[in-house]
Amino acid sequence: MKEQESPTSGIFEEASRQWIDDEAKSPTGILVRQTPIARFILALSLVLIAFNLRPLFSSASALLPEIITAFDLTPFSAGILTTLPVLCLGLFSPLAPRFAQRFGTERTLLGVMLLICLGTALRGMNSLSLLYVGTALAGACIAVGNVLLPGLVKRDFPHHAALMTGFYTMALCAGAAAAAGITLPVEHALDGSLSGALAIWGLPALIVAAIWLPQVLRVGGQARRNNVRVEGLWRDRTAWHVTLFMGLQSALAYCVFGWLVPILRARGIDGVTAGAVVSISVMVQAGACLIAPHLAVRGKDQRLINTTLCIISVTALIGMLFAPLWSIWLWAIMQGIGQGGLIAVAMTMIVLRSRDSHVAAHLSGMVQCIGYILAAIGPLIVGLIRDWTGGFEWCVLLFLFLGSGVAFNGWFAGKSVFVNARSIEAERKH
């Protein structure tokens, strides 16, 4: 299959021009109707929405030993609980474009925030079945938000797509860090109320829904429709490398979100400190998310940065398992640099490997659907290892296996080529 060269310089500008052209034909007229203050509020709202797309994962992780005790869960059942929302990310992401077309992107995101609030609240009802139902409901809504937010950022901020993507990714990490570090202290402040500590994370989603409501009223929920068809994507080798790169690095990330606090607590670190360690690691990820994309586009390709970040991340995870406890903060920072950088460059690969915005949108759907289903395997296997061995030491084999897959696919995803896919309508127009 013939590879098509893809110079990285100017790729964001080319994507921006394409989104400007698309928006000029949009019935909503977003780009021309907003004042600077309205655009600032819009940007802030998008960042706040992104913040609410990760507390579901790390809040349960911080309280996982308490959840296991309260509901008498086996390690396998606990693994299902940590895997379920990640699986929902893959299963429900293909529905996001249909919801956006049917109800409008703004209305869909409002529904996402309200249902995340509901699902999170259901986790605090002292019922095992509602714990799983609420987790699945919130996970499905997060899947829809994951798909729609990047497109909204590119649509409404075409001249600042890279910067806004960095802030958006940083907000994802900040939400995970806040939940990891604050949930256990909140549980203590609520006199040991496990249900209250789980349910309280629905409150930020409700607040953001109120902030987002004026955007919905202003736009009126009009859907942006197009008939562009993309061919050849699922048969392209580079597209699959990008997908596997995202999926396997996400498996590592969700092992951290779901199990790192229990791993540290099993090593003798108290719960509050373990949550703080993970919180620091995820906050470092937020900083790495801002820096890594700019470093990635400076080189002729991204092969070296993709593999280097993978080595850093896996080495740090091994340090978390076996290094002396006095050095745990150093490994947490190192893990944050590696994992945060991986998340950011994996998202950047979607833009750099796509010739136009239509291919980018379809590649994003492919990556999130297949990638997150694949990512769900990581936390589940950690639970199985804990169940079979009574400890977490053998997780080192899982981390090495996943890391090898990330490095291999990251090397080929980092080659400076476009995926061999075509936007049919775009070809007719030119």
MIKOLSE-21631 format. One line per 4 residues: their letters; for each residue x, z, y of C-alpha. Coordinates in Angstrom, 1 decimal. Last residue first. Layout:
BEGIN
A> X Z Y; ...
***
This chain:
BEGIN
HKRE> -11.9 -5.7 20.2; -15.5 -4.7 19.8; -15.8 -5.8 16.2; -12.7 -3.8 15.2
AEIS> -14.2 -0.6 16.8; -17.4 -1.1 14.7; -15.4 -1.2 11.5; -13.1 1.8 12.1
RANV> -10.4 1.1 9.6; -8.3 3.3 7.3; -4.7 3.1 6.3; -3.6 6.5 7.5
FVSK> -1.2 6.0 10.4; 2.5 6.5 9.8; 5.3 8.8 11.2; 5.9 10.8 8.0
GAFW> 4.8 14.4 8.3; 2.1 14.1 5.7; 4.8 13.2 3.2; 6.9 16.3 3.9
GNFA> 3.8 18.5 4.3; 2.6 17.4 0.9; 5.8 18.6 -0.8; 6.2 21.7 1.4
VGSG> 2.6 22.8 0.9; 2.7 22.2 -2.8; 5.9 24.2 -3.2; 4.4 27.0 -1.1
LFLF> 1.4 27.2 -3.3; 3.5 27.6 -6.4; 5.8 30.1 -4.8; 2.9 32.2 -3.5
LLVC> 1.2 32.1 -6.9; 4.4 33.2 -8.6; 4.9 36.0 -6.1; 1.4 37.2 -6.9
WEFG> 3.0 38.8 -9.9; 3.8 41.9 -7.9; 0.1 42.5 -6.9; -0.9 45.3 -9.3
GTWD> -3.1 46.2 -12.2; -1.8 43.2 -14.2; -5.0 41.3 -15.2; -7.4 42.5 -12.4
RILG> -4.8 42.2 -9.6; -3.8 38.7 -10.9; -7.5 37.8 -11.0; -8.0 39.0 -7.4
VILP> -5.0 37.0 -6.3; -6.4 34.0 -8.1; -9.6 34.2 -6.2; -7.8 34.6 -2.8
GIAA> -5.9 31.3 -3.5; -8.7 29.2 -5.1; -10.8 29.2 -1.9; -8.1 27.0 -0.3
LIYG> -9.0 24.1 -2.6; -12.6 24.2 -1.4; -11.2 24.5 2.1; -9.0 21.4 1.8
ICQV> -11.6 19.2 0.1; -14.3 19.6 2.8; -12.0 20.5 5.7; -9.5 17.6 5.2
MGSL> -12.2 15.0 4.5; -14.2 16.0 7.5; -11.1 16.0 9.7; -10.2 12.6 8.3
HAAV> -13.7 11.3 9.3; -13.3 12.6 12.8; -9.7 11.3 13.2; -10.8 7.9 11.9
HSDR> -13.5 7.8 14.6; -11.0 9.1 17.3; -8.6 6.3 16.8; -5.3 5.5 14.9
SRLV> -5.3 8.7 12.9; -2.1 10.3 11.5; -1.2 12.1 14.7; -4.6 13.6 15.2
IMTM> -5.1 14.9 11.7; -1.5 16.0 11.5; -2.1 18.3 14.5; -4.4 20.4 12.5
AVAI> -1.7 20.9 9.9; 0.8 21.5 12.7; -1.3 24.4 14.0; -2.1 26.1 10.7
LGGQ> 1.6 25.8 9.6; 2.9 27.2 12.9; 0.6 30.2 12.5; 1.7 30.7 8.9
GIGQ> 5.4 30.6 9.6; 5.5 32.5 12.9; 3.0 35.1 11.6; 5.0 35.5 8.4
MIAW> 8.1 36.2 10.4; 6.3 38.8 12.5; 4.9 40.5 9.4; 8.4 40.4 7.7
LWIS> 9.9 42.2 10.7; 7.1 44.8 10.6; 7.6 45.4 6.9; 11.3 46.3 7.3
WLPA> 10.9 50.1 6.9; 8.8 49.3 3.8; 11.7 48.0 1.9; 11.2 44.3 0.8
FLMG> 9.1 43.5 -2.4; 5.7 42.2 -1.6; 5.8 41.7 2.1; 9.2 40.1 1.7
ILAT> 7.7 37.6 -0.7; 5.1 36.8 2.0; 7.9 36.4 4.5; 9.8 33.9 2.3
VSII> 6.5 32.0 1.8; 5.9 31.6 5.6; 9.5 30.7 6.5; 9.8 28.1 3.8
CLTT> 6.4 26.5 4.9; 7.5 26.5 8.5; 10.6 24.6 7.5; 8.7 22.1 5.4
NILR> 6.3 21.1 8.2; 9.0 21.2 10.9; 11.3 18.8 9.0; 8.6 16.3 8.0
QDKG> 7.0 16.0 11.5; 8.2 12.6 12.7; 10.3 11.1 15.5; 10.5 14.5 17.0
RVAL> 8.8 15.9 20.2; 5.3 15.8 18.7; 5.9 18.8 16.3; 7.5 21.0 19.0
HPAI> 4.4 20.7 21.1; 2.2 21.4 18.1; 4.2 24.5 17.1; 4.1 26.3 20.5
LCAG> 0.5 27.2 21.0; -0.2 28.0 17.3; 2.9 30.1 17.1; 1.5 32.4 19.7
AQVM> -1.7 32.9 17.7; 0.3 33.4 14.5; 2.1 36.2 16.2; -1.4 37.8 16.7
VSIS> -2.0 37.3 13.0; 1.2 39.1 12.0; 0.4 41.9 14.5; -3.1 42.3 13.1
VVAG> -1.7 42.3 9.5; 0.7 45.2 10.4; -2.1 47.0 12.3; -4.4 46.8 9.3
ATVG> -1.7 48.2 7.1; -1.1 51.0 9.6; -4.7 52.0 9.6; -5.0 51.8 5.9
DIGR> -2.0 53.9 5.0; 1.1 52.2 3.6; 1.8 53.1 0.0; 2.6 49.8 -1.6
ARLI> -1.1 49.5 -2.7; -2.0 49.8 1.0; 0.2 46.8 1.8; -1.4 44.7 -0.9
PVLW> -4.9 45.8 0.1; -4.1 44.7 3.7; -2.6 41.4 2.6; -5.6 40.5 0.4
GFVC> -8.3 38.5 2.2; -6.7 37.3 5.4; -3.2 36.9 3.9; -4.6 35.1 0.7
YALA> -6.7 33.2 3.2; -3.5 31.9 4.9; -1.8 30.9 1.7; -4.9 28.9 0.5
SQLG> -5.0 27.4 4.0; -1.5 26.1 3.5; -2.7 24.6 0.3; -5.7 22.9 1.9
MFLT> -4.1 21.6 5.0; -1.1 20.0 3.1; -3.5 18.8 0.5; -5.7 17.0 3.0
VHWA> -2.7 15.5 4.9; -1.2 14.3 1.7; -4.6 12.9 0.7; -4.8 11.0 4.0
TRDR> -1.2 9.7 3.4; -2.2 8.3 0.0; -5.2 6.3 1.3; -8.1 5.7 -1.1
WLGE> -10.4 8.2 0.6; -9.7 6.7 4.0; -10.4 3.0 3.1; -13.4 2.4 5.4
VRVN> -14.7 4.1 8.5; -18.1 3.2 9.7; -19.1 3.4 13.3; -22.9 3.6 13.8
NRRA> -23.0 6.1 16.6; -25.3 8.9 17.8; -24.7 11.7 20.3; -27.6 14.1 19.9
QGGV> -29.4 15.3 22.9; -29.8 19.1 22.8; -31.1 19.5 26.4; -27.6 19.4 27.9
RLVQ> -28.2 22.1 30.6; -30.3 24.3 28.4; -27.7 24.3 25.6; -24.9 25.0 28.0
PLWI> -26.9 27.8 29.5; -27.3 29.4 25.9; -23.5 29.6 25.3; -23.1 33.0 27.1
AAVI> -26.1 34.4 25.2; -24.6 33.1 21.9; -21.3 34.6 22.8; -22.9 38.1 23.1
LAPL> -24.6 37.6 19.7; -21.3 36.6 18.1; -19.6 39.6 19.6; -22.3 41.9 18.1
GWIA> -22.1 40.5 14.6; -18.7 42.2 14.1; -20.5 45.6 14.2; -22.0 44.9 10.8
LAGS> -18.9 45.6 8.7; -17.9 48.8 10.5; -21.6 50.0 10.5; -22.0 49.5 6.8
LSGD> -18.8 51.4 6.0; -19.8 54.4 8.1; -16.9 56.8 7.7; -17.8 58.9 10.7
LAHE> -18.4 55.9 13.0; -15.0 56.4 14.6; -13.4 56.2 11.2; -15.1 52.9 10.5
VPLT> -14.1 51.7 13.9; -10.5 52.6 13.2; -10.8 50.5 10.0; -12.2 47.5 11.7
IGAA> -9.8 47.4 14.7; -6.6 45.9 13.3; -7.9 43.3 10.9; -10.9 42.4 13.0
AAAG> -8.8 41.9 16.1; -6.2 39.9 14.3; -8.8 37.5 12.7; -10.4 37.0 16.1
ACLA> -7.0 36.4 17.8; -6.1 33.9 15.1; -9.2 31.8 15.8; -8.6 32.2 19.5
MTYF> -5.1 30.8 19.2; -6.5 27.8 17.4; -8.9 27.2 20.4; -6.2 27.8 22.9
GTML> -3.9 25.4 21.2; -6.6 22.8 20.9; -7.4 23.3 24.6; -3.7 22.5 25.4
AAHH> -3.5 19.5 23.2; -6.9 18.1 24.4; -6.1 18.6 28.1; -6.9 15.1 29.4
PFDR> -9.8 14.6 27.0; -11.5 18.0 27.8; -15.2 17.4 27.1; -15.0 15.2 24.1
KVLG> -11.7 16.4 22.6; -12.9 20.1 22.8; -16.3 19.1 21.4; -14.7 17.3 18.5
PLLV> -12.5 20.4 17.7; -15.6 22.7 17.8; -17.9 20.7 15.5; -16.0 21.0 12.2
NGVA> -15.1 24.7 12.3; -18.5 25.6 13.7; -20.2 24.1 10.7; -17.9 25.9 8.3
ICAG> -18.4 29.1 10.3; -22.2 28.7 9.6; -21.6 28.5 5.9; -19.3 31.5 5.9
ALAT> -22.0 33.5 7.8; -24.6 32.7 5.2; -22.2 33.3 2.3; -21.1 36.7 3.6
GVYL> -24.7 37.7 4.4; -25.8 36.8 0.9; -22.8 38.6 -0.8; -23.3 41.8 1.1
LSLS> -27.1 41.4 0.8; -26.7 41.5 -3.0; -24.5 44.5 -2.8; -26.9 46.4 -0.5
NMGR> -25.8 49.0 2.0; -27.4 46.9 4.9; -24.1 46.2 6.7; -23.4 42.8 5.2
LATG> -26.8 41.7 6.5; -25.5 42.2 10.1; -22.7 39.7 9.5; -25.1 37.1 8.2
LCIL> -27.4 37.6 11.2; -24.7 37.4 13.8; -23.2 34.4 12.1; -26.8 33.0 12.1
LMVG> -27.0 33.4 15.9; -23.6 31.9 16.5; -24.2 28.9 14.3; -27.6 28.3 15.9
LLTR> -26.0 28.1 19.3; -23.4 25.8 17.8; -26.2 23.5 16.5; -27.9 23.5 19.9
ETGF> -24.7 22.4 21.7; -23.9 19.7 19.1; -27.3 18.1 19.2; -30.2 18.8 16.8
RQAF> -30.2 15.9 14.4; -26.8 14.4 15.1; -25.1 17.8 15.3; -26.8 18.9 12.1
RPAL> -25.7 15.7 10.3; -22.2 16.1 11.6; -22.0 19.7 10.3; -23.3 19.0 6.8
PSFL> -19.9 17.9 5.5; -18.5 21.4 6.4; -20.9 23.2 4.1; -19.1 23.1 0.8
GLCL> -15.6 23.5 2.1; -16.1 26.4 4.5; -18.5 27.9 1.9; -15.6 28.2 -0.5
VPLT> -13.7 30.2 2.1; -16.7 32.5 2.6; -17.0 33.1 -1.2; -13.3 33.7 -1.9
TLIG> -13.0 37.3 -0.5; -16.2 38.4 -2.2; -15.3 36.6 -5.4; -11.9 38.4 -5.4
ASFP> -13.7 41.7 -5.1; -15.8 40.8 -8.1; -12.6 40.0 -10.0; -11.0 43.3 -8.9
TLDF> -14.1 45.1 -10.3; -16.6 46.4 -7.8; -18.0 49.9 -7.8; -20.1 49.3 -4.7
ATII> -18.7 52.0 -2.5; -15.3 52.1 -4.2; -14.7 48.3 -4.0; -16.0 48.3 -0.4
EPLL> -13.6 51.1 0.5; -10.7 49.3 -1.0; -11.8 46.1 0.8; -12.1 47.7 4.2
ASAS> -9.4 45.7 6.0; -10.2 42.6 3.9; -13.9 42.7 4.9; -12.9 42.7 8.6
SFLP> -10.3 39.9 7.9; -12.7 37.3 6.7; -15.8 37.7 8.8; -13.6 38.2 11.9
RLNF> -12.6 34.5 11.7; -15.1 32.2 13.4; -16.0 34.5 16.3; -12.8 33.8 18.3
AILV> -13.6 30.1 18.1; -16.9 30.7 19.9; -15.1 32.7 22.6; -12.6 29.8 23.1
LSLA> -15.5 27.3 23.4; -17.3 29.6 25.9; -14.2 29.9 28.0; -13.8 26.1 28.2
LIFR> -17.5 25.7 29.1; -17.2 28.4 31.8; -14.2 26.6 33.2; -16.1 23.3 33.1
AIPT> -19.1 24.9 34.9; -16.7 26.2 37.6; -15.1 22.8 38.0; -18.5 21.2 38.4
QRVL> -20.0 19.3 35.4; -22.1 16.1 35.4; -19.5 13.4 35.0; -17.8 14.4 31.8
IGTP> -20.9 15.5 29.9; -22.9 12.3 30.4; -25.4 13.4 27.8; -26.5 9.9 26.9
SKAE> -23.0 9.1 25.7; -21.6 5.7 26.5; -19.0 7.0 28.9; -18.3 9.7 26.3
DDIW> -17.0 7.2 23.8; -14.7 5.5 26.4; -13.4 8.9 27.4; -12.9 9.9 23.8
QRSA> -10.8 6.7 23.2; -8.7 7.4 26.3; -8.0 10.9 25.1; -6.9 9.7 21.7
EEFI> -4.4 7.4 23.3; -3.2 10.2 25.6; -2.8 12.5 22.6; -0.8 9.8 20.7
GSTP> 1.5 9.2 23.7; 4.7 9.8 21.8; 4.0 10.3 18.1; 4.7 6.7 17.1
SEQE> 2.5 5.7 14.1; 3.9 2.9 11.9; 1.4 1.4 9.4; 2.2 1.8 5.7
KM> 1.5 -1.0 3.3; 0.0 0.0 0.0
***
